[in-house]
Amino acid sequence: MLRWIVFIIIYITLGIYTLQAIKAATRYPWVYYAYMVLSLFVIGNFIYQFTMGDEPGRVLSVPKSYAFGLLLAMLTFMSITIVFLFSEDIFRFLTASYHKIFGGTKEFSLPQRRRFLSTIAMGIAALPFSALLYGMVKGKYNFRVLKYNLEFDDLPQSFDGYRITQISDVHSGSFDNREKIEYAIDLINKQKSDVLLFTGDMVNNMAEEMLPWKGLFSTLRAKDGKFSVLGNHDYGDYVSWETEEAKSNNLTDLKNIQKEMGFDLLLNDSRYLQKGDDRIALIGVENWGRGGFKKAGDLKKAVSNIDKDDFKILMSHDPSHWEDQVLKDDYHYHLTLSGHTHGMQFGIEIPGWIKWSPARWRYKYWAGVYEEMGQMINVNRGFGFLGYPGRVGIWPEITVITLKKRSLT
């Protein structure tokens, strides 16, 4: 209860301070009242959803995620506005102190500059505020197909030109627009790849989240099959369960759903993809993540039936596994496919110019293709979304990788 009181006091304080900027920038009272109504609605809805709303046992239901998203947008607007106003207040304080100490009658209250700074502050604050709202309405379903040609010296000749479609982090419990998901499924099928690989987090917490989407995802097609691994959210670790048996049954249900959708779920296991006399090894580990994330992945067990000299593709949900264990392993893993980071669902990407997201503060390898020690990883930015119900700059991704045999000439 105390934390709610503290949070409300902080929010109201920020709101009042921001209101001063609005009053300085415009003389229209309806603008003040509109801002006050909106800010009170945002905090009221957030408190309601997280205290008395539906589905109290889930981490974030759809209504909760929207309440969080609106709060995030409002706090961003307030914070940026306050930075400008606070700098002006500091200037006014220092000016007043100077004149008080050294004397003088120069006017230090400059209402015109105050109005100018308030207008600039709100104009700048409106940009991320609008972007966050856009991300909630449009950005989260702004699916992009990213294509890579990856060359390898020892790729079996028959697999030259082999196409892989990778998707990751579906988070089906967050979906709220069937038409958009139908579009994305059709977009995946249009790639006509040889194999489809899903790298974990089918749900947010519970297997039942996938039930409304099971039929749709069953329509995914790939000539050589569909393969999957588990992500950290698939184990149901982030919600409370009445018994351990209920939690275990949830995971069993999710495994069965994946099977019913046509996915071959690799649980620290491997398969061979065959073309003529050539083959490549497909390896899938359970989730292994740095820090507090589940470490169920067992690389040694997963490759127990694989020859050391095989060309290997590894599916591992969390890219920290690649950094901490895979690169140091005795086996050479030519290509690892991961997800997990979502690119933080927020950032700036201009190909050839800039690639930035707060995700880089936690993950060295957070989006796209990287190469270390002659081994490659692709970190998929994610198909779905979690927490903030949107995406800004880091769009939902469908990856298409074409394997190429590097020419020796």
C-alpha positions in Angstrom: 0.0 0.0 0.0 2.8 2.4 0.9 4.5 2.0 -2.5 1.2 3.0 -4.2 0.9 6.1 -2.0 4.5 7.1 -2.8 4.0 6.4 -6.5 0.8 8.5 -6.6 2.5 11.4 -4.8 5.4 11.4 -7.3 3.0 11.2 -10.3 0.9 14.0 -9.0 4.0 16.2 -8.3 5.3 15.6 -11.8 1.8 16.3 -13.2 1.5 19.6 -11.4 4.9 20.7 -12.5 4.1 19.8 -16.1 0.8 21.7 -15.8 2.8 24.9 -15.1 4.5 24.5 -18.5 1.2 24.1 -20.2 -0.1 27.2 -18.5 3.0 29.1 -19.6 2.7 27.9 -23.2 -1.0 28.5 -23.8 -3.8 30.8 -22.5 -6.6 28.4 -23.4 -8.1 26.9 -20.2 -9.6 23.9 -22.0 -6.0 22.7 -22.7 -5.3 22.7 -18.9 -8.4 20.7 -18.2 -7.9 18.2 -21.0 -4.4 17.5 -19.7 -5.6 17.1 -16.1 -8.4 14.7 -17.2 -6.1 12.7 -19.3 -3.4 12.4 -16.7 -5.9 11.4 -14.0 -7.5 8.8 -16.3 -4.0 7.3 -17.0 -3.1 7.0 -13.4 -6.6 5.9 -12.3 -6.7 3.2 -15.0 -3.3 1.9 -14.1 -4.1 1.6 -10.4 -7.4 -0.1 -11.2 -5.9 -2.6 -13.6 -3.1 -3.6 -11.3 -5.2 -3.8 -8.1 -8.8 -4.7 -9.0 -8.7 -5.5 -12.7 -9.3 -8.9 -14.4 -6.9 -11.7 -14.3 -5.0 -10.8 -11.2 -2.8 -13.9 -11.4 -1.2 -13.0 -14.7 1.9 -10.8 -15.1 0.3 -8.6 -17.8 -3.1 -9.2 -19.3 -4.0 -7.1 -22.4 -5.8 -4.4 -20.4 -2.9 -4.2 -17.9 -0.3 -3.9 -20.7 -2.3 -1.0 -22.2 -2.6 0.7 -18.8 1.2 0.3 -18.5 1.8 1.7 -22.0 -0.3 4.8 -21.4 1.4 5.4 -18.1 4.8 5.1 -19.8 3.8 7.6 -22.5 2.5 10.1 -20.0 5.6 9.8 -17.7 7.8 10.3 -20.7 6.0 13.4 -21.7 6.1 14.7 -18.1 9.8 13.9 -17.6 11.0 15.6 -20.7 9.0 18.7 -20.0 10.2 18.9 -16.5 13.9 18.7 -17.6 13.4 21.9 -19.5 11.5 23.7 -16.7 13.8 22.5 -14.0 16.8 23.9 -15.9 14.9 27.3 -16.2 14.1 27.2 -12.5 17.8 26.6 -11.7 18.8 29.5 -13.8 16.2 31.8 -12.2 17.4 30.7 -8.7 21.0 31.3 -9.5 20.2 34.7 -11.0 18.1 35.7 -8.0 20.9 34.5 -5.6 23.5 36.5 -7.5 21.5 39.7 -7.4 20.6 39.2 -3.7 24.3 38.7 -2.8 25.9 41.3 -5.0 23.0 43.7 -5.3 21.3 45.0 -8.4 17.8 45.4 -9.7 18.0 43.5 -12.9 14.8 41.6 -13.5 15.4 37.8 -13.3 11.8 36.7 -13.9 11.5 36.4 -17.6 8.0 35.2 -18.5 8.6 35.4 -22.3 11.6 33.1 -22.0 9.6 30.9 -19.7 6.8 30.6 -22.3 9.3 30.0 -25.0 11.0 27.2 -23.1 7.7 25.7 -22.1 6.6 25.6 -25.7 9.8 24.0 -26.9 9.7 21.5 -24.0 6.2 20.3 -24.8 7.0 20.2 -28.5 10.0 17.9 -27.9 8.1 15.8 -25.3 5.3 15.3 -27.7 7.6 13.4 -30.1 8.3 10.4 -27.9 4.8 10.6 -26.5 3.3 10.4 -30.0 5.8 7.7 -30.9 4.8 5.5 -27.9 1.1 5.9 -28.8 1.8 5.1 -32.4 3.8 2.0 -31.3 0.7 0.8 -29.4 -1.7 1.3 -32.3 0.4 0.5 -35.4 4.0 -0.3 -34.6 3.5 -3.6 -32.8 2.1 -5.2 -36.0 4.5 -3.4 -38.4 6.0 -6.7 -39.6 9.3 -6.6 -41.5 11.0 -9.4 -43.4 14.8 -9.1 -42.9 16.9 -11.2 -45.3 20.5 -12.3 -44.9 22.9 -14.2 -47.1 25.4 -16.0 -44.8 28.4 -17.6 -46.3 30.3 -20.6 -44.9 33.4 -22.4 -46.2 32.3 -25.8 -45.1 28.6 -25.7 -46.0 27.6 -29.0 -47.7 27.2 -28.3 -51.4 23.6 -29.5 -51.6 22.6 -26.8 -49.0 24.0 -23.9 -51.1 21.0 -21.6 -51.4 19.1 -23.3 -48.5 16.5 -20.9 -47.0 15.6 -20.7 -43.3 12.8 -18.7 -41.9 13.2 -17.8 -38.3 10.5 -16.4 -36.0 10.8 -15.9 -32.2 9.0 -14.5 -29.2 5.4 -14.9 -30.4 4.0 -14.0 -26.9 0.5 -15.0 -28.1 -1.1 -13.8 -24.8 -0.5 -10.2 -25.9 -2.2 -10.4 -29.3 -5.4 -8.3 -29.8 -5.8 -8.2 -33.6 -6.5 -11.4 -35.5 -6.4 -9.8 -38.9 -2.8 -8.5 -38.3 -1.7 -11.9 -37.2 -3.3 -13.6 -40.2 -1.3 -11.1 -42.4 1.9 -12.0 -40.6 1.3 -15.8 -41.0 0.6 -15.3 -44.7 3.8 -13.2 -45.0 5.8 -16.1 -43.4 4.4 -18.6 -45.8 5.1 -16.3 -48.8 8.9 -16.7 -48.1 8.6 -20.3 -49.2 11.6 -21.3 -47.1 12.9 -24.8 -46.9 12.6 -25.0 -43.1 10.9 -22.9 -40.4 12.6 -22.4 -37.0 10.9 -20.9 -34.0 13.3 -19.9 -31.2 11.1 -19.7 -28.1 8.5 -17.8 -26.0 5.3 -19.0 -27.6 3.3 -17.6 -24.7 3.6 -15.1 -22.0 2.9 -17.5 -19.1 0.1 -20.0 -19.8 -0.4 -22.6 -22.5 -4.1 -21.6 -22.8 -2.9 -18.3 -24.3 -2.1 -20.1 -27.5 -5.4 -21.9 -27.9 -7.2 -19.0 -29.9 -4.2 -18.9 -32.3 -3.4 -22.6 -32.6 -5.4 -23.1 -35.8 -3.8 -20.1 -37.4 -0.2 -21.1 -36.6 -1.0 -24.6 -37.8 -1.2 -23.2 -41.3 2.5 -22.3 -41.3 4.3 -24.3 -44.0 7.9 -25.3 -44.8 9.1 -28.1 -47.1 11.5 -29.7 -44.6 9.4 -29.1 -41.5 8.9 -26.7 -38.5 11.1 -27.0 -35.5 11.0 -25.1 -32.2 12.6 -24.7 -28.8 11.4 -23.3 -25.5 12.0 -19.8 -24.2 12.0 -18.5 -20.6 8.3 -17.5 -20.6 7.2 -20.9 -21.8 7.9 -22.6 -18.4 5.3 -20.6 -16.5 7.8 -19.3 -14.0 6.4 -15.8 -13.8 3.0 -16.5 -12.4 1.8 -18.3 -9.2 0.4 -21.8 -9.4 -1.7 -23.6 -6.9 0.6 -26.7 -7.1 3.7 -27.7 -8.8 1.7 -30.3 -10.6 -0.5 -27.6 -12.2 2.7 -25.8 -13.4 4.1 -29.0 -14.8 0.8 -29.8 -16.6 0.8 -26.3 -18.1 4.2 -27.0 -19.7 3.0 -30.4 -20.9 0.0 -28.7 -22.4 2.2 -26.2 -24.3 4.4 -29.0 -25.6 1.3 -30.8 -26.9 -0.1 -27.7 -28.5 3.2 -27.2 -30.3 3.0 -30.8 -31.5 -0.6 -30.3 -32.7 0.5 -27.2 -34.6 3.1 -29.3 -36.5 6.2 -28.2 -34.6 9.0 -30.6 -33.8 10.0 -29.3 -30.3 13.7 -29.9 -29.6 14.4 -30.3 -25.9 18.1 -30.6 -25.7 18.0 -32.8 -28.8 19.0 -32.8 -32.4 17.8 -33.7 -35.9 19.5 -34.0 -39.3 18.3 -32.1 -42.3 19.0 -34.2 -45.4 19.5 -33.3 -49.0 20.8 -36.1 -51.2 24.0 -37.4 -49.6 24.6 -34.2 -47.6 23.2 -33.3 -44.2 23.4 -30.5 -41.7 22.7 -30.9 -37.9 19.9 -29.0 -36.3 20.3 -28.7 -32.6 17.8 -27.3 -30.1 18.4 -26.5 -26.4 16.0 -25.6 -23.7 16.3 -22.1 -22.3 19.6 -21.0 -20.9 20.0 -17.4 -19.8 22.5 -15.4 -17.9 21.5 -14.0 -14.5 18.2 -15.0 -13.0 16.9 -16.7 -16.2 16.2 -20.4 -16.3 19.2 -22.6 -17.2 17.6 -25.7 -18.5 19.7 -25.9 -21.7 22.1 -28.8 -21.9 24.4 -28.4 -24.9 26.3 -31.6 -24.3 23.1 -33.6 -24.2 21.8 -31.9 -27.2 24.7 -32.9 -29.4 25.2 -36.4 -28.0 24.1 -37.9 -31.4 25.9 -35.3 -33.5 29.4 -35.7 -35.1 31.9 -33.0 -34.2 32.6 -32.2 -37.9 28.9 -31.8 -38.9 27.7 -28.4 -40.1 25.6 -27.2 -37.2 22.7 -24.9 -36.7 21.8 -24.3 -33.0 18.5 -23.0 -31.8 18.9 -21.3 -28.4 16.4 -18.7 -27.1 18.7 -16.4 -25.1 21.8 -14.9 -26.9 23.7 -14.8 -23.6 24.0 -18.6 -24.0 25.9 -18.1 -27.2 28.3 -15.6 -25.6 28.8 -17.5 -22.3 28.9 -21.1 -23.4 28.4 -21.8 -27.1 31.4 -19.8 -28.3 33.6 -21.5 -25.8 32.4 -25.0 -26.5 34.6 -27.7 -28.0 32.2 -28.0 -30.9 32.0 -25.4 -33.7 28.5 -24.1 -34.1 28.4 -22.5 -37.5 25.1 -20.6 -36.9 23.1 -20.0 -33.8 19.5 -18.6 -33.9 18.2 -16.7 -30.8 15.6 -14.1 -29.8 14.6 -13.1 -26.3 15.8 -9.4 -26.3 12.9 -8.0 -28.5 15.4 -5.2 -29.2 13.6 -3.8 -26.1 10.8 -3.0 -28.6 12.2 0.5 -28.7 15.1 2.1 -30.6 16.4 3.6 -33.7 17.5 1.7 -36.8 18.6 3.3 -40.0 20.5 0.6 -42.1 24.0 1.7 -42.7 23.8 4.6 -40.3 22.6 3.8 -36.8 21.4 0.9 -34.8 20.6 1.6 -31.2 18.3 0.4 -28.5 18.4 0.3 -24.6 18.8 -3.5 -25.1 22.5 -3.0 -25.8 23.0 -2.0 -22.2 22.2 -5.5 -21.1 23.0 -7.6 -24.2 26.1 -7.4 -26.3 24.3 -9.3 -29.1 20.8 -7.9 -29.1 19.6 -7.8 -32.7 20.7 -8.9 -36.1 23.7 -11.0 -37.3 27.0 -11.1 -35.4 30.2 -13.1 -36.0 32.8 -14.1 -33.4 35.5 -16.8 -33.6 34.3 -17.9 -37.0 30.8 -18.5 -35.7 27.6 -16.6 -36.4 24.5 -15.7 -34.5 21.2 -14.1 -35.6 19.2 -12.4 -32.8 15.7 -12.1 -34.0 13.9 -8.9 -32.8 10.7 -10.9 -32.0 7.3 -11.5 -33.6 5.2 -10.3 -30.7 5.5 -8.0 -27.8 5.4 -8.1 -24.0 5.0 -5.5 -21.3 4.7 -2.3 -23.3 2.0 -3.2 -25.8 3.8 -1.7 -28.8 7.0 -1.2 -30.8 8.8 2.0 -31.7 11.7 1.8 -34.2 12.4 -1.9 -33.5 9.7 -3.6 -35.6 8.4 -7.2 -35.4 10.7 -9.4 -37.4 10.5 -12.4 -39.8 14.0 -13.5 -40.6 14.9 -15.2 -43.8 18.4 -16.6 -44.0 19.9 -18.1 -47.1 22.9 -20.3 -46.5 25.6 -19.9 -49.1 28.8 -21.8 -49.7 31.7 -19.4 -49.9 33.6 -19.5 -53.2 37.3 -20.4 -52.9 38.2 -18.2 -55.8 
